[in-house]
Amino acid sequence: MAKEKKIKITQIKSPIGYKQKAKATLKALGLRKINQTVEHVDSPVLRGMINRVDYLVQVKEN
């Protein structure tokens, strides 16, 4: 069985002042606070969400 590739996503900026879609995307990623980090299994859907809010998050691949 192949090991699933995981990525760590860290919120680096506040969503205040940005569009509602950006705020909703952060919430869907599981991010609520600045410097909070979540770990997800890498997928094309997740990459699309990250591209939508790339100015608010930082991504590290494991």
DRENPA-3360 file (N, C-alpha, C; in nm, 2 decimals, always signed):
BEGIN
1 = MAKEKKIK = +0.08/-0.12/+0.00/+0.00/+0.00/+0.00/+0.09/+0.12/+0.00 ~ +0.06/+0.22/-0.09/+0.14/+0.34/-0.10/+0.11/+0.44/+0.01 ~ +0.21/+0.51/+0.06/+0.19/+0.60/+0.17/+0.13/+0.73/+0.10 ~ +0.02/+0.78/+0.17/-0.04/+0.90/+0.11/+0.04/+1.03/+0.14 ~ +0.06/+1.11/+0.05/+0.14/+1.23/+0.06/+0.05/+1.33/+0.14 ~ +0.11/+1.39/+0.24/+0.04/+1.49/+0.33/+0.11/+1.63/+0.31 ~ +0.03/+1.73/+0.33/+0.08/+1.87/+0.33/+0.03/+1.94/+0.46 ~ +0.12/+2.03/+0.50/+0.08/+2.12/+0.62/+0.05/+2.25/+0.57;
9 = ITQIKSPI = -0.06/+2.31/+0.61/-0.11/+2.44/+0.57/-0.11/+2.53/+0.69 ~ -0.05/+2.64/+0.69/-0.05/+2.74/+0.80/-0.10/+2.87/+0.75 ~ -0.20/+2.92/+0.83/-0.25/+3.05/+0.80/-0.15/+3.16/+0.85 ~ -0.12/+3.25/+0.76/-0.02/+3.35/+0.79/-0.07/+3.49/+0.79 ~ -0.19/+3.51/+0.74/-0.26/+3.64/+0.74/-0.40/+3.63/+0.78 ~ -0.45/+3.74/+0.83/-0.59/+3.75/+0.87/-0.68/+3.77/+0.75 ~ -0.80/+3.70/+0.75/-0.89/+3.72/+0.63/-0.97/+3.85/+0.64 ~ -0.96/+3.93/+0.74/-1.03/+4.05/+0.76/-1.00/+4.14/+0.64;
17 = GYKQKAKA = -1.10/+4.19/+0.57/-1.08/+4.28/+0.46/-1.07/+4.21/+0.33 ~ -1.08/+4.08/+0.33/-1.08/+4.00/+0.20/-1.22/+3.95/+0.17 ~ -1.24/+3.90/+0.06/-1.37/+3.85/+0.01/-1.43/+3.74/+0.10 ~ -1.56/+3.73/+0.10/-1.63/+3.62/+0.18/-1.58/+3.48/+0.13 ~ -1.56/+3.47/+0.00/-1.52/+3.34/-0.05/-1.38/+3.29/+0.01 ~ -1.29/+3.39/+0.03/-1.16/+3.36/+0.09/-1.18/+3.31/+0.23 ~ -1.27/+3.38/+0.31/-1.30/+3.34/+0.45/-1.36/+3.20/+0.45 ~ -1.45/+3.18/+0.36/-1.52/+3.04/+0.36/-1.42/+2.93/+0.32;
25 = TLKALGLR = -1.32/+2.96/+0.24/-1.22/+2.86/+0.20/-1.13/+2.83/+0.32 ~ -1.09/+2.93/+0.39/-1.01/+2.91/+0.51/-1.08/+2.82/+0.61 ~ -1.21/+2.85/+0.63/-1.29/+2.77/+0.72/-1.30/+2.63/+0.67 ~ -1.32/+2.61/+0.54/-1.33/+2.47/+0.49/-1.20/+2.40/+0.50 ~ -1.09/+2.47/+0.50/-0.95/+2.41/+0.52/-0.93/+2.37/+0.67 ~ -1.01/+2.43/+0.76/-1.00/+2.40/+0.90/-0.91/+2.51/+0.97 ~ -0.89/+2.62/+0.91/-0.81/+2.73/+0.97/-0.90/+2.83/+1.03 ~ -0.87/+2.87/+1.16/-0.94/+2.97/+1.22/-0.86/+3.09/+1.28;
33 = KINQTVEH = -0.73/+3.06/+1.31/-0.65/+3.16/+1.37/-0.52/+3.18/+1.29 ~ -0.45/+3.29/+1.30/-0.32/+3.31/+1.24/-0.22/+3.22/+1.31 ~ -0.13/+3.17/+1.24/-0.03/+3.07/+1.28/-0.08/+2.93/+1.31 ~ -0.21/+2.91/+1.29/-0.27/+2.77/+1.31/-0.23/+2.69/+1.19 ~ -0.19/+2.56/+1.22/-0.15/+2.47/+1.12/-0.24/+2.35/+1.12 ~ -0.27/+2.30/+1.00/-0.35/+2.18/+0.98/-0.28/+2.09/+0.88 ~ -0.30/+1.96/+0.89/-0.24/+1.87/+0.80/-0.35/+1.79/+0.72 ~ -0.34/+1.79/+0.59/-0.43/+1.72/+0.51/-0.36/+1.63/+0.41;
41 = VDSPVLRG = -0.43/+1.53/+0.36/-0.38/+1.45/+0.25/-0.39/+1.53/+0.12 ~ -0.28/+1.53/+0.04/-0.27/+1.61/-0.08/-0.37/+1.55/-0.18 ~ -0.44/+1.64/-0.25/-0.54/+1.61/-0.35/-0.56/+1.73/-0.45 ~ -0.60/+1.71/-0.57/-0.63/+1.82/-0.66/-0.73/+1.92/-0.60 ~ -0.83/+1.87/-0.53/-0.93/+1.96/-0.48/-0.87/+2.05/-0.37 ~ -0.79/+1.99/-0.29/-0.72/+2.07/-0.18/-0.63/+2.17/-0.24 ~ -0.55/+2.13/-0.35/-0.46/+2.22/-0.42/-0.54/+2.34/-0.47 ~ -0.66/+2.32/-0.53/-0.74/+2.43/-0.58/-0.78/+2.52/-0.47;
49 = MINRVDYL = -0.82/+2.47/-0.35/-0.86/+2.55/-0.24/-0.74/+2.64/-0.19 ~ -0.62/+2.58/-0.19/-0.50/+2.65/-0.15/-0.47/+2.76/-0.25 ~ -0.48/+2.73/-0.38/-0.46/+2.84/-0.48/-0.55/+2.95/-0.47 ~ -0.67/+2.93/-0.42/-0.77/+3.03/-0.40/-0.73/+3.13/-0.30 ~ -0.66/+3.08/-0.19/-0.62/+3.17/-0.08/-0.47/+3.17/-0.06 ~ -0.39/+3.16/-0.17/-0.25/+3.15/-0.15/-0.18/+3.27/-0.09 ~ -0.25/+3.38/-0.08/-0.20/+3.50/-0.02/-0.22/+3.50/+0.13 ~ -0.30/+3.41/+0.18/-0.33/+3.40/+0.32/-0.26/+3.28/+0.39;
57 = VQVKEN = -0.21/+3.19/+0.31/-0.16/+3.06/+0.37/-0.02/+3.03/+0.32 ~ +0.05/+2.94/+0.40/+0.18/+2.89/+0.36/+0.17/+2.74/+0.36 ~ +0.23/+2.68/+0.26/+0.22/+2.53/+0.24/+0.36/+2.47/+0.25 ~ +0.36/+2.36/+0.33/+0.48/+2.28/+0.34/+0.45/+2.13/+0.31 ~ +0.53/+2.07/+0.22/+0.50/+1.93/+0.18/+0.59/+1.84/+0.27 ~ +0.53/+1.73/+0.31/+0.60/+1.63/+0.39/+0.66/+1.52/+0.30;
% end
